[in-house]
Amino acid sequence: MLATYFLNIIKSLIFGVIEGITEWLPISSTGHLIIAEKFMEFGDVSDGFFDMFLVVIQLGAILAVVVMFWNKLCPFRRVVSDNGTKVMKVRKGIINLWLKVIAGCIPAGILGVLLDDLLDKYLYNYKTVAITLIIYGVLFIVVEFLNQKRPPKIRKLTQLTFKDALIMGAFQALALIPGTSRSGATILGGITFGNSRRVASEFSFFLAVPVMLGASALKLLKFGFNFSAMEFVILIDGMIAAFTISLLAIRLLMNYIKKHNFTLFGVYRIILGIIVLLVFKGA
């Protein structure tokens, strides 16, 4: 029992590290976690726990976004008034940004609720992951090639319109298919329709907050809150690891795109997809 408990803790930390790295890089967190499941399974947990764990662990990654981009996400700011007292000021620009984020979440929110059970039943497997890894890898390479000589039309978040938000939200909905990558699909849609890589990446991060909160709440309600002590510790450890690594991964990505495009991620996706097909063939 003690050995199982210890191994489960180690596995949860590994899953958290994988989530923290792959959630924000356009390489599919769910895809990597499904692949990792083939090599690591939790012992002595209830039915359905792992499916819930894969989604709820993302709460740690969400918190990393909130912490890193607090100044861009918090609609309130304390300022000093004319009489020298501190007052709370509403930042209308941030309110407007949040309205666009909410608008962008509508497509994935509706389809996620309607198709959740079907997606779990038919698409959460290595073949789907491998195929989508390859398809979107090719698309990244093609889009970056076509955009070589086309300057972005939108270079600041304040330039995003509600139409732009809905377009990126529609691309985000494609990530309901495992292996697609939520950030990857959203960023791909953003740069295809004229957003700079930085704008597309940051808006992708912001879209993740309500979408992943909603997905986690849905999974928790379906699973219930009757966790065993072991399951609770596994979940919390995984979330803490995901939060810590996400802070590093987000910073890495934002620094990377200052001088590079997403072609390298496209190549990685294609190679990984082929490896998955070869390794799990006949499984």
N, C-alpha and C positions, 0 to 999 in steps of 0.2 A: 504493500500500500504506500509506504513512504517513498519507495523507488519510483512508483508510478506518479506520485505527486510531484516529485522533483523533476522527472522527465517532462511532465506536462508544463511546468513552469518554464523550463528551457525552451520547449517548443513554442509556447505562447510568446516568449521574447523574440524568437526567430521570426515568427509570423508578424509580430509588431514591427520588426526591422524591415521586413519585406514590404509591408504596407506603407511604412513611412517613406521608403525610397520610391516605390512604384506608383503611389497615389498621385504624385504631382508631376513626375516625369511621364511623358506620353507613351508609356509602354505597357499599360494595363495592370493595375493592382490585382483585380479579381482574377485575371488570367494567371498571374504569377502565384497567387495564393492557392488556386485550384491545382496548379502543377505541384506546388509544395505539399499539398495534401496527399498526393500520391506516395510521398516518401515519409510523411509524418502524420500520424493520427493520434488524437488524444485518447488516453485510456480512462475508463471508468467515468464517462460523461453520458448524459442522457441523449436520447434520440433528438435530432434536430439542433443540438447545441452548436455543432460546428458551422452549420449553415447560418445560424444567427451570429456566431462569433465573427465570421468573415465580413459581415456588414457592420456590426456594432463597433468593431475595433476601429472603424473609421472615425469615430467620435474623437479619438486622440489626435488624428490628423487634422480634423476640423479646428480643434483648439489651437493648433499651431498656426493656422491661417489667421485666426482672430487675434492672436498675440502679435504676430509679425506685422499685420496690416491694421492694427488698432486705430491709428491716426486716420486711415483712409476709410474705415468702416464705422467708427463711432460717430453718430449724428449730433452728439452734444460736446460742447467744450466750455470749460470755465475761462471767463475773461474778466479783466478788471474794468469796472464801469467808470464813468467820469468822476463819481464821488469816492472812488478808491475801494469800493467793495467788490467782492468776487460774485459774479452772476453766471448762471448757466445759459449759454447761447446755443440755439438750434442752428445747425449747419445745413442750409437748404440744399446745397449741392450734394451732400451725403444722403439726404433723404431721397433726392432724385435718383441717385445711384442705386439705392436699395429698391426703389420702385422698379428700376430696370432689371435688377437681379431677380426680383419676384416674378416679373414678366417672363424672364428667360427660363425660369424654373417650371413654368406651366406645362410645356410639352412633356418633359420627363416625369413630372408629378402625375399627370393624368395617365400616361401609358404605364408608369411603374405600378400604380394601384391596380389597373385593369389587367395587366399581364404578369404580375409577380409570380403567381403559381405556375403558369405555363412556362415562363422562363426558367424557373427552378427545375421543372420536370424535364424539359426537353433540350435546354441549351447549356446547362452547367456541366460541360464535359470537355475533355481535352481536344476533341476534334474541332468543336466550335471555336475554342480558344486559339488553336493553331491557325485555322483559316482566317479568323479576323485579325490576328497578329500580322499575317502575311499581307492581307488586303490593304490594311491601313498603313502598313510599312511602305508598300508601293505607292499609295496615295501621297504620303508625306514627301517621298522623293520627287514625284511628279509635280506636286504643287510648289515645292521649293524651286524646282527647275524652271517652272513657268513664271515664278515671281522674281527671278533673278534681276530683271531689268524693269520691274514694275514697282515704283515706290508706294508705300502704304498711304492710304487716304486718311486713316485715323491713327494719330500718334499719341493721343491723350484720352484717358477714360471719360473726361468731360465731353468729348466729341461723339461718344456713342449715343445713338438714338434708340428709341424703343424698338424700332424695326431691326436694328443691329442686334439688340439683346434677344429678340425672338428668334432670329436666324441662328445665333450661337446656341440658344436653348434647344432649337430643333436638332442641331448636330449633337448636343449633349444627350438627347434622348436615344441616339443610336448606341450609346454606351450601355444601354440596358442589355445588350448582347455581350456576353462575357468575352474578354479578349480585345474588345474594341478600345478601351481606355477612355474614361470620362474626360479627363483633361486633354487627351490626344484628339478626340473627336471635336471637342469644343475649340481647341486651338486651331485645328485644321480648318474648321468652318470659319473661324475668325480671320485667319490670314488669307483664305480663299476670297473672302468678301472685303478685303482691303484694310484689315486691321494690322497694326504693327505686331510683331511677335510679343513685345512686352505688354501691350494692351490686351491682346488675346489671352496671354498667360494669366495676367492678373484677374481679368474678368472671369476666366475659367476657375480660378481659386475661389472667387467670391460666390460664383454660382454653386460651388460645392457645399457651402455652408447650409443653406436651407434644404437642398436636395438630400444630402447625406444625413441631416438631422431627421428628415421625414422618413427616409429609408430605414434608419436605425430604429425609430419609434415603431414603424410597421412591423419590423422583425421581432422587436421586444414584445409587442402586444401578441403576436402570433405564438411566440415561444412561451410567454408567461414570465413571471418574476420569481418562480420557485427554484432559484439557483441552489445547488449544493455549495458548500464552502469551497470545494475545489474549483467548481465552475466560476464562482465569483472571483477568486484570485486569478484564475487564468485570464478572464476577461479584462480585469483591471491592469494586470501586468502587460498584456498585449497593447492596451490603449496607451499606457505610459511610454512603452517602447515606440509606438507609432508616433506619439507626440514629439518625443525627443529627436527621433531621426527625421521627422518631417521638417523641423526647424532647419536642419542642415540641408535637406534635399531642396527645399524651396529656395534657400539662399544660393545653392549651387546652380539651380536652373536659371534664376534671374541673372546671375553673373555670366553664365554660359551664353545666353542668348544676346548679350551685348555685342558679341563678336562672331557668333556662329549661328547657323540655321539648324533646322530639325532633321536634316538628311541623315545624320549619324543615327538618330533614333529610329528612322525608317529602316536603315540597314540592320540595326540590332533586332527589330521586330521580325524582319524576314528570316534572319538566321535562327532566331529563337523558335519561330513558328515551324520551320523545317525540322529543327532538332526535336521538338515536341512530337511531330508526326512520326519521326523515325523511332524515337525512344518508346512511345506508347502504342505503336502499331500492334494491333492484335490484343491490346489490353482490354 
